[in-house]
Structures are given as C-alpha cells and as structure tokens.
Amino acid sequence: MLRPRLLLVVALPTTLAACTFRMPLAERPRPVVNVMPPVTLLPPPKPPRIYSLAHLDTLAVHRTHVLAIYPAARSAYDALPSPEWMRTGNTEEGEGSELDIDPQKEERQRLRNAGPTVKRAGRTLWLHPTAHPPLRLMDNPAEDYDTNIAYEYIASLPKIGQWLLSVHLYEGGYYVLIDQRTGRRTPIWGPPAISPNGRHFVCGNSDVLAHYEPNGLQVWSAEGTPRLLWERETEWGVQEPRWLDNHSILFQQDFFDKDDVDTRVVRMKVIP
C-alpha cells in the first residue's frame, strides 16, 4: 500500500522575495579637478583728471539757466573757418616755431587794405564814419599807468558794420568796435566771432595767469547797434571761439590745474 508523500512548503518572507539581487558596481576613478589660482581683480581704469573737474562743464547764465559744456574734437575745431585777420605773425624760415609779431608792421599791412576810411598819421589813427565827423584816436606812449594808451587797427567787419581796434594799456588792454556809420564805440572783451547768419557774435578772453583782463564769454546781438545779451566772468578762459552753426560755438577752454595752464576744446550752445 502506497503512502502519500508529504510536501513541505516553506513560505519565505515577502520582503525577501521582493528584493532584487545585483552585483556591486565597480569603483570608478574620480575626475581630476584643476584648482585655479585666485583671481586678482584689477581696479577700474581711472578717467582722465579733466573729467573730474565738473566745474569746467557748466556755465550759469541766470539763476535758473545753466549752459552745459561738452568735450569736442580738436579736428572738428580746426576744420571751422577762422577770420584771416586772426592769423597774424611773421615767421621767417629758420627762426624757430615762435611767432615774431610786430604790431606796427601788422597794422601797416592791414591799413593798406582798409581803404580811404581808415588812415594813420604818426601816432594818430583816423576813422571816417559815413554819418559822423572823423574820429581822431591818438596814441600816448607815456610811462604812466593811467595815461599810457595805444590804438591798433585790426579789421573792418562789414557783416556787422563795425571797425575792430585793439586798445593797448600800460598793462593789459581790450578791444573796441566802432560803428562805421555813427562812430559809436563798443568795448568788448576779445575779437568778435560772428555767427554764419550775422545776427550774433561772441567775444571770449583768456588771461588765467596774469588776470589783467577778464576771463569769460560775452554774447551779443548784432542786429542794428550791438547789444550785449549776457556776459559771464569765469575762472577759466575762452580762446578764439568759432561757430559750429547759428546756435553753438566751439572754443579752446584754458584752465589752471596742477600749477600749470591746460587747454581742451569744448562745445556750448549759446543761442536758443
């Protein structure tokens, strides 16, 4: 008689049955990391000193009206026309780069082109306005601070109907416009630069070292009798202004810095 075999069933824990057996991963080499040396930060570039002199960049005309002054290119300034009578001086080849200026010789040359309305007789300069008796301007070369004076004819300015004279004093001097019709005299700070449309002119002057004469800028109306629109004395000088258009000028700005006089070319709008 056959006996039934007993089957032994062993129940494994469910957690063990759910596990998946994997082979351990092979050890991988670690990547090589190059350690960079610490970076030394350079200081930001220092702007030229001129850009830190903010007082050179504005000109207060009225309490609430300030004109901005902008740097301009020297090439742009040199490209603007300059009156021929501003280019004076006799330089002979071999004498060096310094200008050898003889005011009397310069004036004699100008008088030859002035026509019959301007004549010199010795120390006397004669001007003949069209609606006024002749004007007699007499030099006085006295060794005296108060009475020493000399008149130098510079140019005729038909665009504004004026003669331009330079007045030399014992120390320093000034310029004067004389009306070619009425003989009226208008003292100005420097040779006038006339706008392209002839309606305005500006006068600048630079004497930042000696201060015998004012430093600054004048703006005039040239319609009819010259009329001063505004003027400002400054701590910096205005040298040979030139018109960029009928509203803006370029000029050489002289300023005192580090015990010396430096110059830059700037642009400013003087007519609204």
Disulfide bonds with the S-S distance in Angstrom:
none
